[in-house]
Amino acid sequence: MSSGGVHYFFEGFSLIKTKGLKRFVFVPLTINLVLFSVAFYFLFGQIEMGIAYVIDLVPEWLGWIKTAISFFLWPLAVISVLLIFALIFGTLANWIAAPFNGVLSEKVERHLTGQDLGDEGVMSLVKDIPRTVGRELTKLMWYLPRAIGFLLLFFFLPIIGQVLWFLFNAWMMAIQYCDYPYDNHKVDFTRMRLHLGEHKGKAMTFGMMVNVFSLIPVVNFIVMPVAICGATSMWVRELKPTLRG
């Protein structure tokens, strides 16, 4: 039965707790946890310094304006940083964890199709590193020029720019996580993107959920494995059956 992208994302929360899959969740989860923790610590320190600098420019006798500026800038700065951070650091985390993410996707697919999970050794993982890193590089080359364009809109086109960035980010997150099962089946990136475009409604709603949950502190630590599991479930039930050729 056909389900929406929101359903598949939430299914990922159940799948990461599945017996036999937990050990494959551990590495992507750990990488995400470390990177997000370091990035949050650094970025919020920079926000504090930036806001303090702006407030110091206001004369002391305008104390009420200082308070108003602080009240306005903090949520604006935090939301802006989180929106940008969710994609940039999420992409970095996926680069580092790519081979492990591919393995997790493969195991989830085996679980969903009733196959034995297998117990391939470390050498099998190492052998796939050049291919998975090459695939991440292909995604990065596709993403970078578009991200730069949408970032310019983000900064220079209030509200509309932020909405467009959110939608672009949602599409990128759908591509990022749905690509793992496609790649495991040796479907090239262009064909994957075009085929995913045929299911854009499900892909976009899935990507939006990844976006939203990436903005929630603590919860965003587990978004990567959740999204991989959810995207793989969507692949098994919706995407793979419609892939022609």
N, C-alpha and C positions, 0 to 999 in steps of 0.2 A: 504494500500500500504506500502511495506517495506521501511524503511528509515534508514539512518546510525546513528551512535552514536553522531556525530557532530550535526546533525539535532535535536536530542532529547535534547542535552544540551542547544542549543539556544532556543528551545521551552520553556525551564524552565524560561527564562527571561520574556516571555509573560505570563506564568502561574502565576508567583508571583504577577502580577498586576491585576489578575482576581478578579472581584467583588465577595465578599463572601469568598475568600481564603486569602485575605490580612491579616486578623486578626490572621490566623494560621501561617503566615509567620513571624509575629512580634517576637515571642520568640526565634526561632532559629537564626533569624537575629541579635537580641540583644546580645545573648550569643556569637555568632561569632565575633561581633563588639568589645565587651569588651575584650575577650581573645586575639584576634589578635592585638588589640591596645597595650595591656600590653606587649605581647610577642615581638612585633616589637620594642617598646621602650627599653626593656631590652636587646634584642639581638643586636640591632645596637649600643647600648652603649658598649657592650662587644667587638664588631668588632672594634670599634674605639680604645679601649684600647689595643687590641691585635696587631693591625697594628702599633700603636704608639710605642709599646714595641719592635717590630721587627725593625722598622726604627731607634730607639735609639741604636740598636746594631751596626749600621753602623757608622764608624768614620765621623766626621764633614767634613773632607777634601774631602770626597767622596759624596759631596752634590748632584751631578747629579744622583748618584745611589739611594740615598734616594728618590728623586723625581720619578725615574723609578719604584722603588719598590712600592711606594704608588700608582702610576698610575696602576700598574699591580695587586696589592693585593686587592684593593677596589672592583673592579668588580668580581674578583674570589671569594672573601670572601662573598660578598652579594649574588651571585648566589648559592654558596654552602649552605649558611644558609637558603636561601629561599627554595631550593630543599628539605632539611632535615626538615625544619620548616613546610612546607606545609602538610607533612604527620603526623608528631608528634603532632603538635598543632591542626591540623584538626581532628585527632583521639581523642584528649582530648575534643575538642569542641563537637564532636559527642557523646562522653560518657555522658557529662553533659546534652546535649539537646535531648538524645535518645527518651524519651517518647513523647516530643513535635514533634520530627521529624517523629515518627510513626504516630502521629495524622495528621500532615500535609500531609503525603503520603496517608493516608486513605481518607482525604477530596479531594485531587487532583483526586484520583481514582473515587470517587463518582461524582465529577464534570465531568470527562471525559466520564463516562458511563451514564450520564444523571440522576443520583440519587439525592435525596435531601441531602444536606450537613449535616443535622442534627444539634442538639445543645446539645450534651452530656455535662454533668457537670464535675466539677473538680474531683469528686470521681471516675468517669470512667477512667480518666487519672491516678490518684493515684493507682488504682487497677492494672494497666498495668505496673507500674514501676518495680516490681521484674522481670517480664518476659523480658522487654526490656533491663534492666541492665544485666541480665543473658546472653542475646543474644550478647550484646556488649563485655562481658567477653569472650564468645566463640570466637568471632572474634579476640579479643586481643591475646588469647592463640594461635590461628592459625598464627597471624601476627608476633608476637615478634621474634621467632627463625629465621624466614625468613628475617625479617628486619635487624636483627643483622648481618646475613651473607651478605646481600646486602650492608649494611653500611661499612663493612670491605672492600668489593670490591670498594666502593665509595672512600674510603680514600687511598687505596693501589694500585688501578689499574686506573691510569689517563685516562680520556676520556671514555674508555670502562666502567669503574665502574660507572661513572655519567650517562651514557646512560642506563645501566642495572638498576640503581636505579630509573630513570625516568619511565622506562617500568614497573618495579615492583610496583611503586607508582601508575601508571595508573590502573593496575589491581586491586590494593587494593582499590582505589577510586571507581571503578566500583562495587566491592563487597560491599563496605561500603554503598553506596547510593542505589544500586538496592536491597539490602537486606531488606530495610524497607517494601516495598510492599509484598515481599515473607514472611517476618515475620508476617505481618498483616493477612496473609492467612495460618499461622501456618505451613509453609514449613520449615523443619529443615535445619540447616546451611550447612551440607554436601550435601544434595540434591540440595539446592540452588546453591552452588558453582559449582557442576557438571553440572547443567542445564545451568547456566550462561556461563560455558565453551563451551557449544554447540553454543553459540552466541558470541564467543570470539572477532570476528572482530568488532561488534557493541559495545561490552562492553569495549574493549581496546580504541577505538577511543573516546568513551564517557569519559572514565577515563583520557585520554590524555588531553581532553578539560578542565576537572576539574583541572588537574595539571597545565596547562598553565595559566588559569585564577586565580588560587591560588597564582601565582607568581606576579600578577599585583597589586600593592598597591591600596587601596581603593576598587577596583573591588572585591578583594578577600573577603571583608566583606560580600558580598551577595552570594558568591559561594555556601554555604551550602544549603540555601533554593532553589536556582536555580537548584542545582544538584538533590535535593530530588524530585522536580517537574518534571525535565527532566527524571530521572530514573523511576519515576512512570508512566509517559507517555509511556516509552519504555516497561514497564511491561504490561500495558493495551493492547498495540498494537502488541507487538512482543513476549514477554516472556510468559505471561499467556496463550495465545492460544496454545502454543507448550508444555505446562507442562502436562505431562501424569501422570495419576493415581491420 
